[in-house]
Amino acid sequence: MQANSILSGKGLTKVFGFGATRTVAVDHVDFDFKKGEIISIVGESGSGKTTLAKMLLGLVNQTEGEIHYDGKPRDIRSQRNKREYWKNIQAIFQDPFSAYNTFRKVDAVLLDCIQMRGGGGLPYEQKREMMREACQFVNLKFDELTNKYPFELSGGQQQRLMIARVFLLKPKILLADEPTSMIDACSRATILDMLMNLRNEVGMTPIFITHDIGLAYYVSDSVYIMERGRFVESGTADRVILQPREPYTKRLLNDVPKLHEPWDLTTV
């Protein structure tokens, strides 16, 4: 583990079930994510990348292996330690519609973030200004959202609201699980730009969980290719995408449609 490591794992494994129903979702993976680095974990559905993300978030316990956070063994056994950890690692999920409590208004969602960062005792007007600034960062108008429920917003607005939450929390690590999969192509570039601006604004380490190898190449410093629970290839984005070594990586690249070439459907 290197000095500038923010999150690392050794032999990280997750097994679901027993006997005949036993499934190895993540199989002895090793990684070392650096502070400020942009990372993408790429794989098809069922490759284990979302299970890995849940282990990194502390939502799923590992069966084997170790996770180190900020150079020390991660300890989230107590609720207090878990809350402290969650101040510094946050997520943007694939489905914004299931990411919110249906019965909590937008104001409460954002106030929770201020509370988590220790701003619970601030005057309400100051909190409103913080919420207004966070919404402005993602091109939303707080005065148009106040007293609304998240389900009253469009999918794109809900994705932006999740980024506004991250702006208020200012975590050290952001796990983005298919953050642009449910929005249109025009909004997709805008959301990615917001995430990159957020990275520069608060100095966080973004980790993209995606099946989109083109996205990985566009945004990443380092890329990890995941197949059947294992990392089969990793390295800089240029090395992995432009000079792939593993057959699985080559197949993922071949599956990206090219407008001016006949599509090869033999691998489908």
BAFI-103778 format. One record per residue (C-alpha): residue number from 1; x, y, z; residue in one letter. Coordinates in nm, 3 decimals. Layout:
<sites>
SITE    k        x        y        z  r
SITE  NUM        X        Y        Z  a
...
</sites>
This chain:
<sites>
SITE    k        x        y        z  r
SITE    1    0.000    0.000    0.000  m
SITE    2    0.142    0.337   -0.103  q
SITE    3    0.150    0.659    0.098  a
SITE    4   -0.115    0.837   -0.111  n
SITE    5   -0.359    0.545   -0.098  s
SITE    6   -0.718    0.641   -0.010  i
SITE    7   -0.889    0.300   -0.043  l
SITE    8   -0.731   -0.042   -0.093  s
SITE    9   -0.828   -0.406   -0.075  g
SITE   10   -0.640   -0.734   -0.039  k
SITE   11   -0.801   -1.067   -0.127  g
SITE   12   -1.148   -0.911   -0.108  l
SITE   13   -1.412   -1.181   -0.153  t
SITE   14   -1.790   -1.207   -0.122  k
SITE   15   -1.973   -1.540   -0.126  v
SITE   16   -2.352   -1.567   -0.121  f
SITE   17   -2.531   -1.888   -0.019  g
SITE   18   -2.402   -2.232    0.074  f
SITE   19   -2.349   -2.568   -0.093  g
SITE   20   -2.524   -2.604   -0.427  a
SITE   21   -2.651   -2.244   -0.411  t
SITE   22   -2.309   -2.099   -0.332  r
SITE   23   -2.219   -1.803   -0.557  t
SITE   24   -1.884   -1.625   -0.553  v
SITE   25   -1.978   -1.269   -0.651  a
SITE   26   -1.635   -1.115   -0.584  v
SITE   27   -1.332   -1.343   -0.595  d
SITE   28   -1.008   -1.238   -0.420  h
SITE   29   -0.962   -0.895   -0.579  v
SITE   30   -0.672   -0.663   -0.497  d
SITE   31   -0.669   -0.288   -0.564  f
SITE   32   -0.510    0.034   -0.446  d
SITE   33   -0.695    0.356   -0.529  f
SITE   34   -0.493    0.679   -0.498  k
SITE   35   -0.617    1.012   -0.360  k
SITE   36   -0.757    1.233   -0.636  g
SITE   37   -0.737    0.958   -0.897  e
SITE   38   -1.036    0.896   -1.126  i
SITE   39   -1.107    0.522   -1.133  i
SITE   40   -1.347    0.313   -1.341  s
SITE   41   -1.447   -0.046   -1.269  i
SITE   42   -1.583   -0.191   -1.593  v
SITE   43   -1.774   -0.514   -1.648  g
SITE   44   -2.092   -0.666   -1.782  e
SITE   45   -2.404   -0.725   -1.572  s
SITE   46   -2.329   -0.999   -1.320  g
SITE   47   -1.954   -0.940   -1.319  s
SITE   48   -1.956   -0.848   -0.949  g
SITE   49   -1.885   -0.476   -0.978  k
SITE   50   -2.198   -0.359   -0.792  t
SITE   51   -2.137   -0.612   -0.510  t
SITE   52   -1.782   -0.477   -0.483  l
SITE   53   -1.919   -0.122   -0.465  a
SITE   54   -2.155   -0.222   -0.182  k
SITE   55   -1.863   -0.374    0.010  m
SITE   56   -1.661   -0.055   -0.035  l
SITE   57   -1.958    0.146    0.095  l
SITE   58   -1.997   -0.084    0.395  g
SITE   59   -2.347   -0.196    0.293  l
SITE   60   -2.236   -0.559    0.246  v
SITE   61   -1.982   -0.742    0.464  n
SITE   62   -1.693   -0.918    0.295  q
SITE   63   -1.656   -1.295    0.334  t
SITE   64   -1.276   -1.275    0.318  e
SITE   65   -1.009   -1.013    0.271  g
SITE   66   -0.924   -0.669    0.406  e
SITE   67   -1.022   -0.312    0.322  i
SITE   68   -0.794   -0.024    0.418  h
SITE   69   -0.922    0.334    0.424  y
SITE   70   -0.681    0.627    0.431  d
SITE   71   -0.389    0.398    0.515  g
SITE   72   -0.555    0.216    0.808  k
SITE   73   -0.768   -0.101    0.839  p
SITE   74   -1.131    0.001    0.799  r
SITE   75   -1.333   -0.046    1.117  d
SITE   76   -1.708    0.008    1.076  i
SITE   77   -1.829   -0.243    1.334  r
SITE   78   -1.994    0.023    1.550  s
SITE   79   -2.273    0.249    1.426  q
SITE   80   -2.069    0.554    1.526  r
SITE   81   -1.769    0.443    1.318  n
SITE   82   -1.997    0.361    1.026  k
SITE   83   -2.152    0.708    1.030  r
SITE   84   -1.805    0.866    1.043  e
SITE   85   -1.699    0.652    0.746  y
SITE   86   -2.010    0.750    0.551  w
SITE   87   -1.920    1.117    0.594  k
SITE   88   -1.619    1.045    0.374  n
SITE   89   -1.756    0.795    0.122  i
SITE   90   -2.082    0.860   -0.061  q
SITE   91   -2.260    0.715   -0.364  a
SITE   92   -2.466    0.817   -0.664  i
SITE   93   -2.686    0.526   -0.764  f
SITE   94   -2.805    0.403   -1.103  q
SITE   95   -3.175    0.441   -1.025  d
SITE   96   -3.251    0.786   -0.878  p
SITE   97   -3.616    0.690   -0.819  f
SITE   98   -3.520    0.436   -0.551  s
SITE   99   -3.249    0.651   -0.391  a
SITE  100   -3.483    0.872   -0.186  y
SITE  101   -3.725    0.825    0.100  n
SITE  102   -4.066    0.883   -0.061  t
SITE  103   -4.199    1.063    0.247  f
SITE  104   -3.914    1.316    0.287  r
SITE  105   -3.913    1.647    0.105  k
SITE  106   -3.614    1.791   -0.083  v
SITE  107   -3.544    2.032    0.204  d
SITE  108   -3.511    1.742    0.451  a
SITE  109   -3.281    1.551    0.212  v
SITE  110   -3.041    1.846    0.192  l
SITE  111   -3.070    1.939    0.561  l
SITE  112   -2.963    1.584    0.652  d
SITE  113   -2.638    1.645    0.462  c
SITE  114   -2.571    1.969    0.648  i
SITE  115   -2.644    1.791    0.977  q
SITE  116   -2.405    1.506    0.890  m
SITE  117   -2.124    1.756    0.824  r
SITE  118   -2.175    1.912    1.169  g
SITE  119   -2.385    2.210    1.061  g
SITE  120   -2.695    2.124    1.262  g
SITE  121   -2.654    2.425    1.492  g
SITE  122   -2.627    2.684    1.215  l
SITE  123   -2.904    2.946    1.173  p
SITE  124   -3.176    2.828    0.934  y
SITE  125   -3.112    3.115    0.691  e
SITE  126   -2.749    3.006    0.660  q
SITE  127   -2.863    2.649    0.594  k
SITE  128   -3.100    2.773    0.324  r
SITE  129   -2.815    2.962    0.161  e
SITE  130   -2.600    2.644    0.167  m
SITE  131   -2.884    2.447    0.007  m
SITE  132   -2.934    2.720   -0.252  r
SITE  133   -2.562    2.715   -0.338  e
SITE  134   -2.559    2.334   -0.371  a
SITE  135   -2.860    2.342   -0.606  c
SITE  136   -2.708    2.624   -0.808  q
SITE  137   -2.391    2.412   -0.853  f
SITE  138   -2.600    2.151   -1.039  v
SITE  139   -2.813    2.403   -1.231  n
SITE  140   -3.122    2.361   -1.012  l
SITE  141   -3.319    2.641   -0.847  k
SITE  142   -3.375    2.566   -0.479  f
SITE  143   -3.675    2.800   -0.461  d
SITE  144   -3.849    2.583   -0.723  e
SITE  145   -3.769    2.261   -0.533  l
SITE  146   -3.844    2.362   -0.176  t
SITE  147   -4.139    2.177   -0.020  n
SITE  148   -4.147    1.929   -0.309  k
SITE  149   -4.099    1.554   -0.278  y
SITE  150   -3.826    1.387   -0.488  p
SITE  151   -4.087    1.186   -0.683  f
SITE  152   -4.225    1.517   -0.814  e
SITE  153   -3.893    1.578   -0.995  l
SITE  154   -3.779    1.432   -1.327  s
SITE  155   -3.511    1.160   -1.338  g
SITE  156   -3.250    1.414   -1.449  g
SITE  157   -3.343    1.651   -1.166  q
SITE  158   -3.318    1.366   -0.914  q
SITE  159   -2.970    1.276   -1.044  q
SITE  160   -2.867    1.641   -1.008  r
SITE  161   -3.011    1.651   -0.656  l
SITE  162   -2.792    1.352   -0.564  m
SITE  163   -2.489    1.548   -0.685  i
SITE  164   -2.607    1.848   -0.481  a
SITE  165   -2.608    1.620   -0.175  r
SITE  166   -2.249    1.523   -0.249  v
SITE  167   -2.159    1.893   -0.287  f
SITE  168   -2.288    1.955    0.068  l
SITE  169   -2.126    1.644    0.218  l
SITE  170   -1.788    1.694    0.045  k
SITE  171   -1.678    1.329    0.083  p
SITE  172   -1.325    1.209    0.014  k
SITE  173   -1.457    0.927   -0.209  i
SITE  174   -1.756    0.917   -0.444  l
SITE  175   -1.885    0.585   -0.580  l
SITE  176   -2.087    0.651   -0.895  a
SITE  177   -2.277    0.336   -0.998  d
SITE  178   -2.391    0.385   -1.360  e
SITE  179   -2.465    0.752   -1.280  p
SITE  180   -2.576    0.845   -1.633  t
SITE  181   -2.754    0.527   -1.745  s
SITE  182   -3.109    0.659   -1.694  m
SITE  183   -3.074    1.002   -1.852  i
SITE  184   -3.065    1.127   -2.209  d
SITE  185   -2.745    1.183   -2.407  a
SITE  186   -2.751    1.563   -2.373  c
SITE  187   -2.788    1.551   -1.994  s
SITE  188   -2.525    1.276   -1.969  r
SITE  189   -2.237    1.504   -2.068  a
SITE  190   -2.368    1.773   -1.830  t
SITE  191   -2.380    1.529   -1.536  i
SITE  192   -2.025    1.406   -1.609  l
SITE  193   -1.900    1.765   -1.624  d
SITE  194   -2.068    1.834   -1.289  m
SITE  195   -1.897    1.532   -1.134  l
SITE  196   -1.559    1.641   -1.271  m
SITE  197   -1.616    1.995   -1.140  n
SITE  198   -1.713    1.849   -0.803  l
SITE  199   -1.392    1.648   -0.798  r
SITE  200   -1.192    1.967   -0.857  n
SITE  201   -1.405    2.165   -0.610  e
SITE  202   -1.370    1.934   -0.308  v
SITE  203   -1.065    1.722   -0.406  g
SITE  204   -1.246    1.389   -0.388  m
SITE  205   -1.163    1.054   -0.550  t
SITE  206   -1.439    0.941   -0.793  p
SITE  207   -1.490    0.568   -0.860  i
SITE  208   -1.717    0.494   -1.156  f
SITE  209   -1.893    0.156   -1.167  i
SITE  210   -1.997    0.104   -1.527  t
SITE  211   -2.046   -0.131   -1.823  h
SITE  212   -1.962    0.157   -2.059  d
SITE  213   -1.597    0.118   -2.160  i
SITE  214   -1.618    0.439   -2.365  g
SITE  215   -1.718    0.636   -2.054  l
SITE  216   -1.431    0.473   -1.863  a
SITE  217   -1.180    0.583   -2.125  y
SITE  218   -1.323    0.935   -2.139  y
SITE  219   -1.314    1.010   -1.765  v
SITE  220   -1.056    0.780   -1.602  s
SITE  221   -0.696    0.782   -1.494  d
SITE  222   -0.708    0.409   -1.409  s
SITE  223   -0.937    0.132   -1.534  v
SITE  224   -1.011   -0.207   -1.375  y
SITE  225   -1.178   -0.468   -1.597  i
SITE  226   -1.396   -0.713   -1.401  m
SITE  227   -1.512   -1.055   -1.521  e
SITE  228   -1.688   -1.316   -1.306  r
SITE  229   -1.584   -1.151   -0.980  g
SITE  230   -1.217   -1.101   -1.068  r
SITE  231   -1.008   -0.815   -1.198  f
SITE  232   -0.871   -0.962   -1.522  v
SITE  233   -0.691   -0.645   -1.633  e
SITE  234   -0.599   -0.307   -1.485  s
SITE  235   -0.378   -0.010   -1.557  g
SITE  236   -0.393    0.340   -1.698  t
SITE  237   -0.693    0.416   -1.921  a
SITE  238   -0.469    0.456   -2.227  d
SITE  239   -0.291    0.125   -2.167  r
SITE  240   -0.603   -0.083   -2.096  v
SITE  241   -0.824    0.064   -2.371  i
SITE  242   -0.568    0.125   -2.646  l
SITE  243   -0.346   -0.177   -2.577  q
SITE  244   -0.574   -0.443   -2.423  p
SITE  245   -0.410   -0.773   -2.331  r
SITE  246   -0.700   -0.989   -2.213  e
SITE  247   -0.958   -1.148   -2.448  p
SITE  248   -1.244   -1.022   -2.227  y
SITE  249   -1.124   -0.660   -2.254  t
SITE  250   -1.091   -0.698   -2.631  k
SITE  251   -1.446   -0.835   -2.650  r
SITE  252   -1.583   -0.541   -2.449  l
SITE  253   -1.412   -0.305   -2.692  l
SITE  254   -1.541   -0.498   -2.995  n
SITE  255   -1.895   -0.473   -2.855  d
SITE  256   -1.887   -0.092   -2.878  v
SITE  257   -2.078   -0.007   -3.200  p
SITE  258   -1.886    0.198   -3.456  k
SITE  259   -2.094    0.413   -3.690  l
SITE  260   -1.878    0.377   -4.000  h
SITE  261   -1.796    0.006   -3.970  e
SITE  262   -2.017   -0.305   -4.004  p
SITE  263   -2.128   -0.423   -3.660  w
SITE  264   -1.984   -0.755   -3.552  d
SITE  265   -2.267   -0.951   -3.387  l
SITE  266   -2.082   -1.285   -3.366  t
SITE  267   -1.994   -1.228   -2.998  t
SITE  268   -2.352   -1.152   -2.894  v
</sites>
